[in-house]
Amino acid sequence: YSRFFEYAHGKGMRVILSTDMVALTPALKRYLSGLPGGMDVESPEFWHVYSQGLSELFETMPLVDGLMIRIGEAGPLYNRKGWDYTSELMVRSVASVKEMLVSLTKTAEAHSKYIIFRTWSVGVGEVGSMHTDPAVYERILGGIHSDNLIISTKLTKGDFWNSVPYNPTLYSGRHKRIVELQARREFEAFN
């Protein structure tokens, strides 16, 4: 991958990897299950493991500029049969999102890299309306500030259909922001 990353950097592009959280392998799941409290996504110990992995990524692949995280679409529907890499939909509380972002952002800061957090949470637990409700957005993200954290939000309140209104959370927060647009429009059957 380093050759591809070098090429991208040579063209003035940044390399951002993407994952759903919580990303797992069988060995990682066994290890996390053995932590005090088990797989507690509100625990600093849980996210310390991911921070260590992120640090290792940035050290071994220095041309990776950041990691984009999504919490709203994970689990069996998105896992491939026979693959040992899976995801589980576990980050569903305000406390778990904050713990995850603070931990991973500190790691990104230490390496001068970025965490891009997609607010696409589509009805998941108490953070399910973070994508469309400015009050929930503020409750989750309002106290987290870092030059290394970028929030990525869809232009519209839902999927990209021509009748869906603009997303009101775009006027929220003081974070660096990516506004997601869609060129292959769903309401035209992606044609």
N, C-alpha and C positions, 0 to 999 in steps of 0.2 A: 504493500500500500504506500510505502514511503515514496516510491517513484511517482505515483499519481498525485500525492500530496505536494511533492516538489514542483510538479508541473502546474498544479493549481496555484501555488504561491507565486510561481514565475509569471503567471498571467494576472497577478494582482487579486486573486480570490482568497478567501478564508476557508478553512476546512472545519466544518462543524459536523460532529457525529450526532446521531439521534437515537433515543431509546424510550421505551415505555417503562414506567416504574410501577411496580417493583420488578426489576429484571432478575432472573434467577437461573441457576444451574442446580442439578441435584445435590452436588457437594456444598454449594453455597447455602442452599435451603437447609441442609442438615446442620451446618455450622450456625446459621442464624437461629435455628430452632433451639440450639443448645445454649444460647445466651441467657443470662438471667432475665426472666420475663418472656423468653421465647422471641417470636417474630413480632415484636412491639414496635410499630412504625412511628410511635411517639417518643421512642427512647433514643437518647444521644448515642448509646452503644451500637444500636442497629445501624444508624447512618454513618457512624465512624468507619464501619467496614466498607461501605460504599465510597466514603471519602478516601480511604486508603487505596482502593481500586482506581479511583479517579486520578489520584496522585501518581500511581504507577503508570497509568495511561499517558498522562502528560509528560512523564519522565522518559518513557520508552518510545513515545511517538511525539516528539516536540513540535512537529508541524501541524498537529491537531490544535486548532485555535479555541475549541470549546465543545460543549455538550448541550444538545437540546433535549429537554425532558418533557414528556407528556404523562399525565396521571389518569386521564379520563377514559382511555380505551386500552385495556389490558385484559389478560385472562384467557380462558379457553377459546373464545371466538377468534383471538388473534395469534394463538400458538399453533405451530405446525406439528402435525403428528410425526413422531419419530425423532424430533429434534430435542436435544438436551437443554437448549436455551428456551426459557419460557418467561412469561410475565404473569403477575397476579395483581388484581385490582384491590390494593390494600391502603393506599394513601387517600383517605376519605374524610379526614377531620382537619380542622383548622390547625390544631397542634402538630399533626403529622406533616402537613405541607410546610409549615414554618420550620420545623426541625430539619426536614430534608433540605430546604433551600438555604438555610443558614449554614448547615454543615458543608454542603457541596459548594456554595459560593465562597466560603472561607478557603477551601481547597483551590478553587479557581483563582482567587486573589493571590494566593501564595505562589502560583505558577504564571501569573499574568495572562490568564485565560478567561473564557466566558462561560457562564451558565445561561442558557436561554430556556425560559420556562413558558410552555404553551398553556394558556388558561383554558383550553378546551377541556372542560371537566364534565360535560353532558350528564348532569343529574346524579353525580356520585356523592352520596352521603351529604354531610353538612357543607361541603365545598362545591356541591353540584351546580350551583348557580353563579359561581365565581366568574364565569365567562360573560354573563349578561347582567348581573346585579352589582351596581357600583358599591353598595354597602357591604356586600359579601367580599367583593374584590378588596376593598379597603381593610376589612377585618383580617383578611389573610395576608395581604401584601403591604399594607400601609406602614408597618414598622420595620420592614426589611429594606435596607438601602445599601447599595454597593455599585460602584462603577463597573463591576464585572457581572452584574445581573441584568439581563435583558428580558423583558416580558413580550411574548408573542401572542397576538390576539387577532381573531378573524374580524374583518371589516363588518360583517353582519352578525346578528344575534344568534344565528344558527347556521345550518348548511347553506351553501351558496345558491339560493333560489332567488329569482328576481323579485319576489314579493316580500322577502325577509328584510325588515328595517335595519338601519345601521346599529352597530353595537354601542350602547351607552357607556360601557366601561372604557372606551377609547379616550374619554375625557377624564378618566380617573388616574390617580397616582402620579408620581414624579419619576418613574423609572424610565430608562431607555426603552424604546418600544419598537417592535416590528409589527406592522399591520399586514395581515395575511390577505391576499387577493387570490382570485382564481381565474386563470385564463381559459381553462378547459371547463366551461360552465356546466354545472349539474343540470340546470333547468333546460339545457339544450342537449341533454343526453351525452355530455362530454364530447360533442362533435365540433 
